[in-house]
Amino acid sequence: MRKKGFTLIELLVVITIIAILVGAALPYVQGYVAESRISKAKSDLEEIRRALAIYETREGAYNSEDVSLLTGRYLNASPIDPWGKPFVVATGTGIVFSAGPDRLDFTADDIVTNYQPPLALVSVKWVDANQSGAVDTQNIPDYLQLYFSRKIASNSDAVDDLANAHTFFGWSSQYDIATAVAWTELKLDSSGNLIIIPVATGAKDVFGPGSDTFWVDNGDGILDLASGTGNKCIASQPMTIISAR
Protein backbone atom coordinates (compact mmCIF):
# COMPACT_ATOMS: atom_id res chain seq x y z
CA MET A 1 0.00 0.00 0.00
CA ARG A 2 1.42 3.33 -1.01
CA LYS A 3 1.93 5.92 1.70
CA LYS A 4 0.12 9.14 1.13
CA GLY A 5 2.52 12.12 0.77
CA PHE A 6 2.03 15.85 1.17
CA THR A 7 0.21 17.68 -1.54
CA LEU A 8 1.71 20.82 -3.08
CA ILE A 9 -0.89 22.95 -1.33
CA GLU A 10 -0.03 21.42 2.04
CA LEU A 11 3.68 22.08 1.47
CA LEU A 12 2.96 25.69 0.54
CA VAL A 13 0.87 26.13 3.68
CA VAL A 14 3.67 24.72 5.85
CA ILE A 15 6.26 26.92 4.15
CA THR A 16 4.02 29.96 4.58
CA ILE A 17 3.53 29.23 8.29
CA ILE A 18 7.30 28.79 8.79
CA ALA A 19 7.96 32.08 6.94
CA ILE A 20 5.44 33.90 9.14
CA LEU A 21 7.00 32.48 12.30
CA VAL A 22 10.52 33.40 11.14
CA GLY A 23 9.37 36.89 10.20
CA ALA A 24 7.75 37.36 13.59
CA ALA A 25 10.79 36.07 15.47
CA LEU A 26 13.44 37.91 13.41
CA PRO A 27 13.01 41.34 15.07
CA TYR A 28 13.38 39.72 18.48
CA VAL A 29 16.54 37.90 17.38
CA GLN A 30 17.97 41.08 15.88
CA GLY A 31 17.09 43.00 19.04
CA TYR A 32 18.75 40.34 21.16
CA VAL A 33 21.92 40.49 19.04
CA ALA A 34 22.00 44.31 19.25
CA GLU A 35 21.54 44.25 23.02
CA SER A 36 24.22 41.59 23.38
CA ARG A 37 26.68 43.72 21.45
CA ILE A 38 25.93 46.77 23.58
CA SER A 39 26.32 44.69 26.76
CA LYS A 40 29.65 43.34 25.50
CA ALA A 41 30.87 46.86 24.69
CA LYS A 42 29.92 48.08 28.17
CA SER A 43 31.69 45.13 29.77
CA ASP A 44 34.86 45.79 27.75
CA LEU A 45 34.69 49.50 28.57
CA GLU A 46 34.49 48.74 32.27
CA GLU A 47 37.63 46.61 32.01
CA ILE A 48 39.41 49.36 30.06
CA ARG A 49 38.24 51.97 32.58
CA ARG A 50 39.84 50.04 35.44
CA ALA A 51 43.05 49.57 33.46
CA LEU A 52 43.25 53.29 32.66
CA ALA A 53 42.68 54.23 36.30
CA ILE A 54 45.50 51.91 37.40
CA TYR A 55 47.77 53.22 34.64
CA GLU A 56 47.27 56.85 35.68
CA THR A 57 47.82 56.00 39.34
CA ARG A 58 51.15 54.31 38.58
CA GLU A 59 52.49 56.08 35.50
CA GLY A 60 50.78 59.47 35.24
CA ALA A 61 48.45 60.88 32.62
CA TYR A 62 47.49 58.55 29.78
CA ASN A 63 48.39 60.13 26.44
CA SER A 64 47.27 57.76 23.69
CA GLU A 65 44.03 57.85 21.70
CA ASP A 66 43.72 54.05 21.79
CA VAL A 67 44.38 51.34 24.37
CA SER A 68 47.76 50.28 22.95
CA LEU A 69 49.72 51.50 26.00
CA LEU A 70 47.62 49.25 28.23
CA THR A 71 48.09 46.05 26.23
CA GLY A 72 50.31 43.45 27.85
CA ARG A 73 50.62 45.31 31.15
CA TYR A 74 47.11 46.30 32.16
CA LEU A 75 45.07 44.44 29.54
CA ASN A 76 45.69 40.91 28.27
CA ALA A 77 44.82 41.94 24.72
CA SER A 78 43.97 45.06 22.76
CA PRO A 79 40.20 44.72 22.35
CA ILE A 80 38.04 46.03 19.53
CA ASP A 81 34.38 46.80 20.01
CA PRO A 82 31.59 44.43 18.84
CA TRP A 83 31.23 46.44 15.61
CA GLY A 84 34.89 45.94 14.66
CA LYS A 85 36.38 49.32 15.61
CA PRO A 86 39.07 50.08 18.22
CA PHE A 87 37.93 51.71 21.45
CA VAL A 88 38.79 55.43 21.63
CA VAL A 89 40.40 57.14 24.62
CA ALA A 90 39.53 60.86 24.74
CA THR A 91 42.32 61.96 27.10
CA GLY A 92 41.21 65.59 27.24
CA THR A 93 37.82 64.69 28.66
CA GLY A 94 38.70 61.61 30.70
CA ILE A 95 36.39 59.25 28.81
CA VAL A 96 36.80 56.04 26.81
CA PHE A 97 34.16 55.00 24.30
CA SER A 98 32.97 52.73 21.53
CA ALA A 99 31.70 54.34 18.33
CA GLY A 100 28.62 52.14 18.58
CA PRO A 101 26.52 50.58 15.78
CA ASP A 102 27.05 53.45 13.31
CA ARG A 103 30.87 53.12 13.69
CA LEU A 104 31.23 56.92 13.74
CA ASP A 105 33.04 58.69 16.58
CA PHE A 106 31.29 61.37 18.64
CA THR A 107 27.73 60.61 17.54
CA ALA A 108 24.57 59.95 19.51
CA ASP A 109 24.96 56.16 19.67
CA ASP A 110 28.46 56.21 21.20
CA ILE A 111 28.80 54.02 24.29
CA VAL A 112 30.80 56.02 26.81
CA THR A 113 32.31 55.58 30.26
CA ASN A 114 34.41 57.90 32.41
CA TYR A 115 37.82 56.71 33.53
CA GLN A 116 38.54 59.91 35.43
CA PRO A 117 36.38 61.41 38.19
CA PRO A 118 34.04 64.36 37.47
CA LEU A 119 35.64 67.80 37.17
CA ALA A 120 36.18 69.11 40.70
CA LEU A 121 38.63 71.14 42.76
CA VAL A 122 40.68 68.53 44.65
CA SER A 123 43.29 70.59 46.52
CA VAL A 124 44.42 74.16 47.18
CA LYS A 125 48.05 74.87 48.09
CA TRP A 126 49.77 78.01 49.25
CA VAL A 127 53.29 78.43 47.88
CA ASP A 128 55.55 80.58 50.07
CA ALA A 129 57.56 81.79 47.08
CA ASN A 130 59.65 84.32 49.03
CA GLN A 131 60.22 81.97 51.98
CA SER A 132 59.09 84.61 54.48
CA GLY A 133 56.87 82.22 56.43
CA ALA A 134 53.88 84.54 55.95
CA VAL A 135 51.35 85.12 53.20
CA ASP A 136 52.77 88.22 51.50
CA THR A 137 54.38 89.63 48.36
CA GLN A 138 57.84 90.65 49.56
CA ASN A 139 60.20 90.59 46.55
CA ILE A 140 58.36 87.60 45.04
CA PRO A 141 54.59 87.23 45.43
CA ASP A 142 53.26 84.10 47.12
CA TYR A 143 50.61 82.28 45.13
CA LEU A 144 47.83 79.71 45.28
CA GLN A 145 47.78 76.47 43.31
CA LEU A 146 44.32 75.12 42.51
CA TYR A 147 44.42 71.47 41.46
CA PHE A 148 41.50 69.98 39.50
CA SER A 149 40.60 66.36 38.78
CA ARG A 150 40.42 66.94 35.02
CA LYS A 151 41.91 69.19 32.38
CA ILE A 152 40.16 72.54 32.14
CA ALA A 153 39.11 74.10 28.84
CA SER A 154 41.12 77.26 28.18
CA ASN A 155 37.99 79.08 27.04
CA SER A 156 36.30 78.58 30.43
CA ASP A 157 35.15 81.94 31.80
CA ALA A 158 37.23 81.56 34.97
CA VAL A 159 40.47 81.46 32.96
CA ASP A 160 39.43 83.46 29.91
CA ASP A 161 37.52 86.38 31.46
CA LEU A 162 40.02 87.38 34.16
CA ALA A 163 38.17 90.56 35.11
CA ASN A 164 35.32 88.41 36.43
CA ALA A 165 37.26 85.27 37.40
CA HIS A 166 36.79 85.93 41.13
CA THR A 167 33.01 85.52 40.79
CA PHE A 168 33.44 81.78 40.25
CA PHE A 169 35.29 81.17 43.52
CA GLY A 170 34.76 81.66 47.22
CA TRP A 171 36.77 81.36 50.45
CA SER A 172 36.30 81.53 54.21
CA SER A 173 38.77 84.40 54.75
CA GLN A 174 37.45 87.69 56.08
CA TYR A 175 39.27 89.50 53.29
CA ASP A 176 37.61 90.27 49.95
CA ILE A 177 38.56 87.53 47.51
CA ALA A 178 38.18 89.98 44.60
CA THR A 179 41.06 92.19 45.78
CA ALA A 180 43.22 89.93 47.97
CA VAL A 181 44.27 87.82 44.97
CA ALA A 182 45.73 89.08 41.67
CA TRP A 183 43.07 87.64 39.37
CA THR A 184 44.37 89.43 36.28
CA GLU A 185 47.54 87.33 36.63
CA LEU A 186 45.71 84.02 36.87
CA LYS A 187 47.26 81.33 34.67
CA LEU A 188 46.20 77.89 33.54
CA ASP A 189 49.23 75.61 33.77
CA SER A 190 50.30 73.67 30.68
CA SER A 191 49.15 70.46 32.39
CA GLY A 192 45.58 71.74 32.12
CA ASN A 193 44.74 70.58 35.66
CA LEU A 194 46.31 73.45 37.58
CA ILE A 195 45.32 77.10 38.04
CA ILE A 196 47.91 79.45 39.55
CA ILE A 197 46.87 82.75 41.18
CA PRO A 198 49.37 85.16 42.82
CA VAL A 199 48.57 87.05 46.00
CA ALA A 200 47.72 90.69 45.20
CA THR A 201 50.54 93.21 45.46
CA GLY A 202 50.86 94.54 48.99
CA ALA A 203 48.49 91.95 50.47
CA LYS A 204 49.57 90.32 53.73
CA ASP A 205 48.08 87.42 55.68
CA VAL A 206 44.88 87.58 53.65
CA PHE A 207 44.19 83.91 54.37
CA GLY A 208 45.31 81.38 56.93
CA PRO A 209 46.99 78.23 55.57
CA GLY A 210 45.64 75.22 57.45
CA SER A 211 42.50 77.01 58.60
CA ASP A 212 40.85 78.93 55.75
CA THR A 213 39.07 77.08 52.96
CA PHE A 214 38.70 77.78 49.24
CA TRP A 215 36.03 76.46 46.87
CA VAL A 216 34.42 76.73 43.44
CA ASP A 217 31.36 78.90 43.96
CA ASN A 218 29.97 78.66 40.43
CA GLY A 219 30.87 75.64 38.32
CA ASP A 220 29.51 77.21 35.14
CA GLY A 221 32.77 79.12 34.73
CA ILE A 222 35.05 76.07 34.85
CA LEU A 223 34.49 73.45 32.15
CA ASP A 224 36.37 70.35 31.07
CA LEU A 225 37.35 69.58 27.49
CA ALA A 226 34.27 67.56 26.58
CA SER A 227 32.98 68.25 23.09
CA GLY A 228 30.15 70.76 22.84
CA THR A 229 29.64 72.90 25.92
CA GLY A 230 31.85 70.82 28.24
CA ASN A 231 30.99 69.49 31.68
CA LYS A 232 30.91 72.08 34.45
CA CYS A 233 32.90 71.82 37.65
CA ILE A 234 31.31 70.56 40.87
CA ALA A 235 30.78 73.54 43.17
CA SER A 236 30.56 74.11 46.94
CA GLN A 237 33.23 71.60 48.02
CA PRO A 238 35.50 73.58 50.39
CA MET A 239 39.20 72.65 50.31
CA THR A 240 41.45 73.65 53.19
CA ILE A 241 44.31 75.84 51.97
CA ILE A 242 47.43 73.86 52.82
CA SER A 243 51.11 74.78 52.61
CA ALA A 244 53.00 73.32 49.66
CA ARG A 245 56.07 71.39 50.78
Buried (B, 14 or more C-beta within 10 A) or exposed (E): EEEEEEEEEEEEEEEEEEEEEEEEEEEEEEEEEEEEBBEBBEEBBEBBBEBBBBBBEEEEEBEEEBBEBBBEEBBEEBBBBBBEBBBBBBBBBBBBBBBBBEEEBEEEEBBBBBBBEBBBBBBBBBBBBBEBEEBBBEEBBBBBBBBBBBBBBEEBBBBBBBEEBBBBBBBBBEBEBEEBBBBEBBEBEEEBBBBBBBBBEEBBEBBBBEEBBBBBBBBBBBBBBBEEEBBBBBBEEBBBBEEBE
